[in-house]
């Protein structure tokens, strides 16, 4: 009996190991098959990173420009929030600094952040009570990746004091934070919240910490001026040091062969696609999206502003097919209809423009693409 048990256990171990090995190899080839569909665009991006981005970054760093400290760092790299955050998680970047951003065919975009850490001229924060303010909340598309200042969406709103609160990597939990922190202080006439396919996520729950602070719209700022508090500035500064120490890879530089190979041990490709299949069967609008919408709507009721929601689609050329984009778009659309909210889905108009709507060397919009978005928002405002 003992011999039989020992033999059974050994057979079980080797069978399990063999099956696992087959799955790991299968995951690798599954990844290669998916990667091959985007090989042309990936080769373009890799060439740009190596031949253009490295040169631009070397030049800008020599002039004292810094990497932008985006809020997503606090959940993508949880050690930053664990080590530096006490109560308030920053939802802005470093203020009044020369920063470099991104290049998708128009050169490496760089600018000086405003007193809050966003992409604005500091004058937008002066004398807010006597201005017709409009707020823009969103991610990289709102921030204006990767185009010059005169091409970003908020730049077209000449009749308003246009304030851009967009930052690369933002998601709906951060959108809710931005509404709660800035709407009571700015009292805007309109608030534009821009969604994208990558907002279909529940990442970033650490930002719920801010939502639980009742007077966050006061505590985020210094007592005597509209600038980030010393607590917020301390977290941003320490995170900047962490970035300088740990983010050392050059654009387009690959991980070591061991690191690239070992990632398949967790079967990431199989798990990712299985997760997508399960979500598609019973898709539900993420809580983060609902929270961001409800927060904005309720704050606008209290502060007499009009919320307008917008969806910008992915590039079918630069990005792999996103099977969850349509369910997410449809769920957003249904939610806005059910709640009688102002919503713009400009996907058809963007796609009608073809490749010219997007950057020549990246997934974000081109200047003409951003202009189209701004014009559609202006039309909607004028129709209200």
Secondary structure as a PSIPRED ss2 file (coil, helix, strand):
# PSIPRED VFORMAT (PSIPRED V4.0)

   1 X C   1.000  0.000  0.000
   2 X H   0.000  1.000  0.000
   3 X H   0.000  1.000  0.000
   4 X H   0.000  1.000  0.000
   5 X H   0.000  1.000  0.000
   6 X H   0.000  1.000  0.000
   7 X H   0.000  1.000  0.000
   8 X H   0.000  1.000  0.000
   9 X H   0.000  1.000  0.000
  10 X H   0.000  1.000  0.000
  11 X H   0.000  1.000  0.000
  12 X H   0.000  1.000  0.000
  13 X H   0.000  1.000  0.000
  14 X H   0.000  1.000  0.000
  15 X H   0.000  1.000  0.000
  16 X H   0.000  1.000  0.000
  17 X H   0.000  1.000  0.000
  18 X H   0.000  1.000  0.000
  19 X H   0.000  1.000  0.000
  20 X H   0.000  1.000  0.000
  21 X H   0.000  1.000  0.000
  22 X H   0.000  1.000  0.000
  23 X H   0.000  1.000  0.000
  24 X H   0.000  1.000  0.000
  25 X H   0.000  1.000  0.000
  26 X H   0.000  1.000  0.000
  27 X H   0.000  1.000  0.000
  28 X H   0.000  1.000  0.000
  29 X H   0.000  1.000  0.000
  30 X H   0.000  1.000  0.000
  31 X H   0.000  1.000  0.000
  32 X H   0.000  1.000  0.000
  33 X H   0.000  1.000  0.000
  34 X H   0.000  1.000  0.000
  35 X H   0.000  1.000  0.000
  36 X H   0.000  1.000  0.000
  37 X H   0.000  1.000  0.000
  38 X C   1.000  0.000  0.000
  39 X H   0.000  1.000  0.000
  40 X H   0.000  1.000  0.000
  41 X H   0.000  1.000  0.000
  42 X H   0.000  1.000  0.000
  43 X H   0.000  1.000  0.000
  44 X H   0.000  1.000  0.000
  45 X H   0.000  1.000  0.000
  46 X H   0.000  1.000  0.000
  47 X H   0.000  1.000  0.000
  48 X H   0.000  1.000  0.000
  49 X H   0.000  1.000  0.000
  50 X H   0.000  1.000  0.000
  51 X H   0.000  1.000  0.000
  52 X H   0.000  1.000  0.000
  53 X H   0.000  1.000  0.000
  54 X H   0.000  1.000  0.000
  55 X H   0.000  1.000  0.000
  56 X H   0.000  1.000  0.000
  57 X H   0.000  1.000  0.000
  58 X H   0.000  1.000  0.000
  59 X H   0.000  1.000  0.000
  60 X H   0.000  1.000  0.000
  61 X H   0.000  1.000  0.000
  62 X H   0.000  1.000  0.000
  63 X C   1.000  0.000  0.000
  64 X C   1.000  0.000  0.000
  65 X C   1.000  0.000  0.000
  66 X E   0.000  0.000  1.000
  67 X E   0.000  0.000  1.000
  68 X C   1.000  0.000  0.000
  69 X C   1.000  0.000  0.000
  70 X C   1.000  0.000  0.000
  71 X C   1.000  0.000  0.000
  72 X C   1.000  0.000  0.000
  73 X H   0.000  1.000  0.000
  74 X H   0.000  1.000  0.000
  75 X H   0.000  1.000  0.000
  76 X H   0.000  1.000  0.000
  77 X C   1.000  0.000  0.000
  78 X H   0.000  1.000  0.000
  79 X H   0.000  1.000  0.000
  80 X H   0.000  1.000  0.000
  81 X H   0.000  1.000  0.000
  82 X H   0.000  1.000  0.000
  83 X H   0.000  1.000  0.000
  84 X H   0.000  1.000  0.000
  85 X C   1.000  0.000  0.000
  86 X C   1.000  0.000  0.000
  87 X C   1.000  0.000  0.000
  88 X C   1.000  0.000  0.000
  89 X C   1.000  0.000  0.000
  90 X C   1.000  0.000  0.000
  91 X C   1.000  0.000  0.000
  92 X C   1.000  0.000  0.000
  93 X C   1.000  0.000  0.000
  94 X C   1.000  0.000  0.000
  95 X C   1.000  0.000  0.000
  96 X C   1.000  0.000  0.000
  97 X C   1.000  0.000  0.000
  98 X E   0.000  0.000  1.000
  99 X E   0.000  0.000  1.000
 100 X E   0.000  0.000  1.000
 101 X C   1.000  0.000  0.000
 102 X C   1.000  0.000  0.000
 103 X C   1.000  0.000  0.000
 104 X C   1.000  0.000  0.000
 105 X C   1.000  0.000  0.000
 106 X C   1.000  0.000  0.000
 107 X C   1.000  0.000  0.000
 108 X C   1.000  0.000  0.000
 109 X C   1.000  0.000  0.000
 110 X E   0.000  0.000  1.000
 111 X E   0.000  0.000  1.000
 112 X E   0.000  0.000  1.000
 113 X C   1.000  0.000  0.000
 114 X C   1.000  0.000  0.000
 115 X C   1.000  0.000  0.000
 116 X C   1.000  0.000  0.000
 117 X C   1.000  0.000  0.000
 118 X C   1.000  0.000  0.000
 119 X C   1.000  0.000  0.000
 120 X C   1.000  0.000  0.000
 121 X C   1.000  0.000  0.000
 122 X H   0.000  1.000  0.000
 123 X H   0.000  1.000  0.000
 124 X H   0.000  1.000  0.000
 125 X H   0.000  1.000  0.000
 126 X C   1.000  0.000  0.000
 127 X C   1.000  0.000  0.000
 128 X H   0.000  1.000  0.000
 129 X H   0.000  1.000  0.000
 130 X H   0.000  1.000  0.000
 131 X C   1.000  0.000  0.000
 132 X C   1.000  0.000  0.000
 133 X E   0.000  0.000  1.000
 134 X E   0.000  0.000  1.000
 135 X E   0.000  0.000  1.000
 136 X E   0.000  0.000  1.000
 137 X E   0.000  0.000  1.000
 138 X C   1.000  0.000  0.000
 139 X C   1.000  0.000  0.000
 140 X H   0.000  1.000  0.000
 141 X H   0.000  1.000  0.000
 142 X H   0.000  1.000  0.000
 143 X H   0.000  1.000  0.000
 144 X C   1.000  0.000  0.000
 145 X C   1.000  0.000  0.000
 146 X C   1.000  0.000  0.000
 147 X C   1.000  0.000  0.000
 148 X C   1.000  0.000  0.000
 149 X H   0.000  1.000  0.000
 150 X H   0.000  1.000  0.000
 151 X H   0.000  1.000  0.000
 152 X C   1.000  0.000  0.000
 153 X H   0.000  1.000  0.000
 154 X H   0.000  1.000  0.000
 155 X H   0.000  1.000  0.000
 156 X H   0.000  1.000  0.000
 157 X C   1.000  0.000  0.000
 158 X C   1.000  0.000  0.000
 159 X C   1.000  0.000  0.000
 160 X C   1.000  0.000  0.000
 161 X E   0.000  0.000  1.000
 162 X E   0.000  0.000  1.000
 163 X E   0.000  0.000  1.000
 164 X E   0.000  0.000  1.000
 165 X C   1.000  0.000  0.000
 166 X C   1.000  0.000  0.000
 167 X C   1.000  0.000  0.000
 168 X C   1.000  0.000  0.000
 169 X C   1.000  0.000  0.000
 170 X C   1.000  0.000  0.000
 171 X C   1.000  0.000  0.000
 172 X H   0.000  1.000  0.000
 173 X H   0.000  1.000  0.000
 174 X H   0.000  1.000  0.000
 175 X H   0.000  1.000  0.000
 176 X H   0.000  1.000  0.000
 177 X H   0.000  1.000  0.000
 178 X H   0.000  1.000  0.000
 179 X H   0.000  1.000  0.000
 180 X H   0.000  1.000  0.000
 181 X H   0.000  1.000  0.000
 182 X H   0.000  1.000  0.000
 183 X H   0.000  1.000  0.000
 184 X H   0.000  1.000  0.000
 185 X H   0.000  1.000  0.000
 186 X H   0.000  1.000  0.000
 187 X C   1.000  0.000  0.000
 188 X C   1.000  0.000  0.000
 189 X C   1.000  0.000  0.000
 190 X E   0.000  0.000  1.000
 191 X E   0.000  0.000  1.000
 192 X E   0.000  0.000  1.000
 193 X E   0.000  0.000  1.000
 194 X E   0.000  0.000  1.000
 195 X E   0.000  0.000  1.000
 196 X C   1.000  0.000  0.000
 197 X H   0.000  1.000  0.000
 198 X H   0.000  1.000  0.000
 199 X H   0.000  1.000  0.000
 200 X C   1.000  0.000  0.000
 201 X C   1.000  0.000  0.000
 202 X C   1.000  0.000  0.000
 203 X C   1.000  0.000  0.000
 204 X C   1.000  0.000  0.000
 205 X H   0.000  1.000  0.000
 206 X H   0.000  1.000  0.000
 207 X H   0.000  1.000  0.000
 208 X H   0.000  1.000  0.000
 209 X H   0.000  1.000  0.000
 210 X H   0.000  1.000  0.000
 211 X H   0.000  1.000  0.000
 212 X C   1.000  0.000  0.000
 213 X C   1.000  0.000  0.000
 214 X C   1.000  0.000  0.000
 215 X C   1.000  0.000  0.000
 216 X H   0.000  1.000  0.000
 217 X H   0.000  1.000  0.000
 218 X H   0.000  1.000  0.000
 219 X H   0.000  1.000  0.000
 220 X C   1.000  0.000  0.000
 221 X E   0.000  0.000  1.000
 222 X C   1.000  0.000  0.000
 223 X C   1.000  0.000  0.000
 224 X C   1.000  0.000  0.000
 225 X C   1.000  0.000  0.000
 226 X C   1.000  0.000  0.000
 227 X C   1.000  0.000  0.000
 228 X E   0.000  0.000  1.000
 229 X C   1.000  0.000  0.000
 230 X H   0.000  1.000  0.000
 231 X H   0.000  1.000  0.000
 232 X H   0.000  1.000  0.000
 233 X H   0.000  1.000  0.000
 234 X H   0.000  1.000  0.000
 235 X H   0.000  1.000  0.000
 236 X H   0.000  1.000  0.000
 237 X H   0.000  1.000  0.000
 238 X H   0.000  1.000  0.000
 239 X H   0.000  1.000  0.000
 240 X H   0.000  1.000  0.000
 241 X H   0.000  1.000  0.000
 242 X H   0.000  1.000  0.000
 243 X H   0.000  1.000  0.000
 244 X H   0.000  1.000  0.000
 245 X H   0.000  1.000  0.000
 246 X H   0.000  1.000  0.000
 247 X C   1.000  0.000  0.000
 248 X C   1.000  0.000  0.000
 249 X C   1.000  0.000  0.000
 250 X C   1.000  0.000  0.000
 251 X C   1.000  0.000  0.000
 252 X C   1.000  0.000  0.000
 253 X C   1.000  0.000  0.000
 254 X C   1.000  0.000  0.000
 255 X C   1.000  0.000  0.000
 256 X C   1.000  0.000  0.000
 257 X H   0.000  1.000  0.000
 258 X H   0.000  1.000  0.000
 259 X H   0.000  1.000  0.000
 260 X H   0.000  1.000  0.000
 261 X H   0.000  1.000  0.000
 262 X H   0.000  1.000  0.000
 263 X H   0.000  1.000  0.000
 264 X H   0.000  1.000  0.000
 265 X H   0.000  1.000  0.000
 266 X H   0.000  1.000  0.000
 267 X C   1.000  0.000  0.000
 268 X H   0.000  1.000  0.000
 269 X H   0.000  1.000  0.000
 270 X H   0.000  1.000  0.000
 271 X H   0.000  1.000  0.000
 272 X H   0.000  1.000  0.000
 273 X H   0.000  1.000  0.000
 274 X H   0.000  1.000  0.000
 275 X H   0.000  1.000  0.000
 276 X H   0.000  1.000  0.000
 277 X H   0.000  1.000  0.000
 278 X H   0.000  1.000  0.000
 279 X H   0.000  1.000  0.000
 280 X H   0.000  1.000  0.000
 281 X H   0.000  1.000  0.000
 282 X C   1.000  0.000  0.000
 283 X C   1.000  0.000  0.000
 284 X C   1.000  0.000  0.000
 285 X C   1.000  0.000  0.000
 286 X C   1.000  0.000  0.000
 287 X H   0.000  1.000  0.000
 288 X H   0.000  1.000  0.000
 289 X H   0.000  1.000  0.000
 290 X H   0.000  1.000  0.000
 291 X H   0.000  1.000  0.000
 292 X H   0.000  1.000  0.000
 293 X H   0.000  1.000  0.000
 294 X H   0.000  1.000  0.000
 295 X H   0.000  1.000  0.000
 296 X H   0.000  1.000  0.000
 297 X H   0.000  1.000  0.000
 298 X H   0.000  1.000  0.000
 299 X H   0.000  1.000  0.000
 300 X H   0.000  1.000  0.000
 301 X H   0.000  1.000  0.000
 302 X H   0.000  1.000  0.000
 303 X H   0.000  1.000  0.000
 304 X C   1.000  0.000  0.000
 305 X C   1.000  0.000  0.000
 306 X E   0.000  0.000  1.000
 307 X E   0.000  0.000  1.000
 308 X E   0.000  0.000  1.000
 309 X E   0.000  0.000  1.000
 310 X E   0.000  0.000  1.000
 311 X E   0.000  0.000  1.000
 312 X C   1.000  0.000  0.000
 313 X C   1.000  0.000  0.000
 314 X C   1.000  0.000  0.000
 315 X C   1.000  0.000  0.000
 316 X C   1.000  0.000  0.000
 317 X C   1.000  0.000  0.000
 318 X C   1.000  0.000  0.000
 319 X C   1.000  0.000  0.000
 320 X C   1.000  0.000  0.000
 321 X C   1.000  0.000  0.000
 322 X C   1.000  0.000  0.000
 323 X C   1.000  0.000  0.000
 324 X C   1.000  0.000  0.000
 325 X H   0.000  1.000  0.000
 326 X H   0.000  1.000  0.000
 327 X H   0.000  1.000  0.000
 328 X H   0.000  1.000  0.000
 329 X H   0.000  1.000  0.000
 330 X H   0.000  1.000  0.000
 331 X H   0.000  1.000  0.000
 332 X H   0.000  1.000  0.000
 333 X H   0.000  1.000  0.000
 334 X H   0.000  1.000  0.000
 335 X H   0.000  1.000  0.000
 336 X H   0.000  1.000  0.000
 337 X H   0.000  1.000  0.000
 338 X H   0.000  1.000  0.000
 339 X C   1.000  0.000  0.000
 340 X C   1.000  0.000  0.000
 341 X C   1.000  0.000  0.000
 342 X E   0.000  0.000  1.000
 343 X E   0.000  0.000  1.000
 344 X E   0.000  0.000  1.000
 345 X E   0.000  0.000  1.000
 346 X C   1.000  0.000  0.000
 347 X H   0.000  1.000  0.000
 348 X H   0.000  1.000  0.000
 349 X H   0.000  1.000  0.000
 350 X H   0.000  1.000  0.000
 351 X H   0.000  1.000  0.000
 352 X H   0.000  1.000  0.000
 353 X C   1.000  0.000  0.000
 354 X H   0.000  1.000  0.000
 355 X H   0.000  1.000  0.000
 356 X H   0.000  1.000  0.000
 357 X H   0.000  1.000  0.000
 358 X E   0.000  0.000  1.000
 359 X C   1.000  0.000  0.000
 360 X C   1.000  0.000  0.000
 361 X C   1.000  0.000  0.000
 362 X C   1.000  0.000  0.000
 363 X C   1.000  0.000  0.000
 364 X C   1.000  0.000  0.000
 365 X E   0.000  0.000  1.000
 366 X C   1.000  0.000  0.000
 367 X H   0.000  1.000  0.000
 368 X H   0.000  1.000  0.000
 369 X H   0.000  1.000  0.000
 370 X H   0.000  1.000  0.000
 371 X H   0.000  1.000  0.000
 372 X H   0.000  1.000  0.000
 373 X H   0.000  1.000  0.000
 374 X H   0.000  1.000  0.000
 375 X H   0.000  1.000  0.000
 376 X H   0.000  1.000  0.000
 377 X H   0.000  1.000  0.000
 378 X H   0.000  1.000  0.000
 379 X H   0.000  1.000  0.000
 380 X H   0.000  1.000  0.000
 381 X H   0.000  1.000  0.000
 382 X H   0.000  1.000  0.000
 383 X H   0.000  1.000  0.000
 384 X C   1.000  0.000  0.000
